[in-house]
Amino acid sequence: MAEVKKTRKRKTMTQEVLHRLIKNKGAVLGAIFLIALTIAALISPFIFDYQTDVIGQNLPLKLRPPGLEHWFGTDEYGRDLFARVMYGSRYSLAIGVGSVGVGLVIGSVLGSLAGFYGGWWDSIIMRGIDIFYSIPNILKAVVIVSMLGTSTINLIIALAISCATNFARIVRASVMTVRDLEYVESSYAMGLPTWKIIVKHILPNCLSPIIVQTTLLIGTTIISASSLSFLGIGVPAPAPEWGALLSAGRSHIRDASYMCVIPGLAILFTVLALNLLGDGLRDALDPKLKK
């Protein structure tokens, strides 16, 4: 009976969060846009052939303005910009989600150790985090990519390190607020190992700030990845990553401004949607807003 009541309570709490989230129009719009973008990223390989439609050159069609035949126009090599922007969403979303996912794992481990054990564990881990945190994210990424070489995987690793510092701070603060509660002491009394207590009993109670930070960091990471690609040290050419498209279009900003405007709008709307969803999740998960 107790387990049934717990399950009902959890479902009720989930329904309350979803209800408050749905009432937030900005969060709903952001979620709809992100769902549509994810679907576009998933189906783009079935709609466009990478070799011919995305990176294949067709010089007689170069710099065609947006129209019925080419919705977003064509670039300086005659490549359809709509196909490149749509296919490029795969790179931007993969880098954003991948970097934040890796950073979440690393940051959660470090933050949990620092917050749960305290003492010299806390001092060593957090002083190292402070050193990394004091260096601008772009500068860290530039140094790491320069050392490891230009590739999508190396870019994800470089951005994941920046994400890990943010997650470590948040997880540490959350763990410190719950580590001395009665249910944690009861778990110790039952003889559960420390790692199981952290994973099964402490981290689940720290999910609210982690979820919100994850959503917001994906948007920040997409901007950082686009900035690095714009500088020429991100996703290597001819991959149609949005920052690389911006970089390619800057030389034609006067005579074909759509080459910069359209990828820029793709980045803008994606990050805006993530921020709207993150703000909505923060409000929905805030216990102070429960009635």
N, C-alpha and C positions, 0 to 999 in steps of 0.2 A: 504493500500500500504506500509506503514511504517513497519507493522508487517511482511509482505512478504519479504521486503528487509532485515530486521533483521534476519529472518530465513535463507535466502540465504547466508547472511554474516557468520552466525554461521556454516552452512554446509561447506562453503568455508574454514573457519579457521580449522574445524575438518579435512577436506581433506588435508590441508597443513600439519597439524601435523602428520597425518597418512603417508603422502608421505615422510616426513623427517624421520619418524620412520622406514619405510620399507627400505629406503636407507641405514640404519645402519645395517650392516650384523650381528654384535654382538647381537643387540637387537632382530633381527629376529630369530637367533639361540636360544637365551634365551627364547623367547616366544614359539617357537616350542617345546622345551624341557619341559617347564612348562605346556603347553597344553597336551602333551603326558603323563606327570606325573599325571596331574589332571584326565585324562581319566582312567589311570591305578588305581588310588585311588578309582574312582567311580565304576569301574567294578570288582574290586578285591573281594567283597563279593559274586558276582555271579559266580566267577571262583573257589574260594577256600572256603571250609567250615572252619569256624573259629575254631571249636572244634577239628576237626580231622586233617586238613591240616596245621593250623597255630600254635596251641598250643598243639595239640595231640602228645604224645611221641611214638617213634618207635625205641627202643634201638638197635635192630639188624642193623639199617641203620646209626648209629651214625658216625660222622666225615668222611662221604664220600666226596671225593674231587669233584669239579665241573666237570660235564660231561653231556652226552646226557640225562640221566635219571633225574638228578638233576642239573639244569643249574648253580646254585650258590653253589652247594654242600649241605651238611647237617650239623647241629650243634651237640653238645655233647649229645642231646637227640633224635637224628635221625629226627629232624624236617627239612623240606625243606626250605632252606634259601631264595630261590627265592620267595616262597609264603610269608615268613615273611617280607622280605624287601618290597615287593609290597604292602602287607597289612599295613606295618608300615608307608607307605607314607600317609595313612589316618590320623594317629596320628600327624605326623610332620606338614603336611599342615594345619590340623585343629587347632593345637596349634599356629602355626605361624599366620594364618589369624585371628583366634579368639582373640588372645592377642593383635594384632595390631588394630583390629576393636574396641575392648573395649577401648584400649588406645587412639585411634583416637577420640572417642566420648568424653571421659573425658578430654583429652588434648584440644580439640576444644572448649569445654565449658569454661574451665579455661583460655585458651589463649584469647578467644574472650572477656571475661569479663575484663581481665587485659589490653588488648590492646585498647578496646573501651572506657572504663570509665577512665582508668588511676588513678592517685591519690592514695588513700589508698587501693583501690581495687588492683591496680597494685602492690603496695608494699607488701601487705599481701600474695597475690597469688604467686608472683615471688620469694619472700624470702622462702616460703615453697617449691617451685619447686627447688630452688637452694640447699636447704638442701637435698632433695631426690636425686638431680642430682650429688651431691658430693659423694654419696655412690655408690660403684661399683654395676652394675646391678646384677651380680651373687650373691653378698653378700645379696642384698635386697631380691632376690628370695629365697635364702637359708633360711633366717630368716622368711619370710612370710610362706613358705611351712612348715617349722618346727613348726610354730605356728598353722597353719590351718590343717595340716595333709597332707599326701601324696595322691594325687589324680590328675586326669587330669584337673578338674575344678579349683582346688586350684593352680595348676601350671599356668594355663591361667591367673588367677587373679594376681598372683605374677609377671608374665612377663608383664601384661597389665599396671601395675603401672610404670614400667620402660619406656614403650613406651609412656605413657601419658606425662612424663616430656619432652620428645623430641618434641612431637606434640604441647604442650603448648607454648614452646619457638618459634617454627616456626609460629604458628597461631598468636601469639601476635605480632611478628614482621611484619607479613603480614597485619594484621588488622590496625596497627598503620600507615602504608603507605597509606591506602585508607579511613580511617575514616573521614578525613577532606576534601574529594573531593566533588565536587558540587552535584553529584547525591545522596550522603548521606544526604546533607543538604536539597535537594529537597524532599527526602523521609520524613524527619522530618517535613517540611513545609506542606506536604500532610496529616500529622497526623498519620502516620503509627507508631505502637508500636515499642519499641526498639528491642525486640526479633525478630520481623519480618524483620526489617532493617538488623540485623546481619545475619540472616539465608538466606534471599532472595537476599540481595544486596551486602553484604560485603564478606561473606565466599565464594560464587561462584567465586569472583575475586581473591581469595587466593588459588585456587585449584591446580595450577601448582606445587608449592613447596610441598604441602600436598601429591599429587599423587606420586611424586618422593620419598619423605621420606617414604611413605607407602610401596612402593616396596622394598626399601633398608632395612627397619626395619623388614620385614617378614623374610629375610635371616638371619639377626642378631638374631632374636627371635628363629629361628630354631636351630641355633648354641647353644644359651643359654639353650633351652629345652633339646637338646641332651647332653649338659654338665651336667645338673642337673640329667638326667636319668643315665648318666655314673657314677655319684657319688652315685646313689641309692636313690635320693630324688625327682625323676621326675615321669614319668608314672610308676605306679606299675606293677611288673611282674605278669603274663607272657606276658603282652601286648608287641607286637614286635615294639616298638618305636626305631628309629635308634640309639639313644644314648644308650638305653638298650642293643641293639644287639652288639654294640661296647664293652660295659662293660662285656657282657657274653663271648665275643670272646678273651678278653685280656689274659685269663688263657691258651688259646690254640694258642697264637700268634706264637709259634715256630713250632708246629707240624701241625697246621691248620690255617695259616695266613689269608686265604681267609675270615674267620669269622670276622676279623677286617677290611680287605681291602675293601670288598664289601659294608658294611654299611658306611664306611668312604667315599668311592667314591660317594655313593648316596647323602650324606650330601654335599660333595664338589661340585658336578655338580649342585645340586639344588640351593645352595647359589650363585654359579658362574652365573647361568642363571638369577637369580633375580637381581644380581648386573649389569649384562649386559643389562637387560631390563630397570633397573632404570637409568643407564647412558644414554641409548638411549632416554628414556622419558625426561630426563633433557635437553638433546640437542634439542629434537623435540619441547619442550614447551618453550625453551628460546627465548624470543622476539628478542634478539640481532641477532639471526641467520636467522630471516625472511628477505627475499629479496624483 
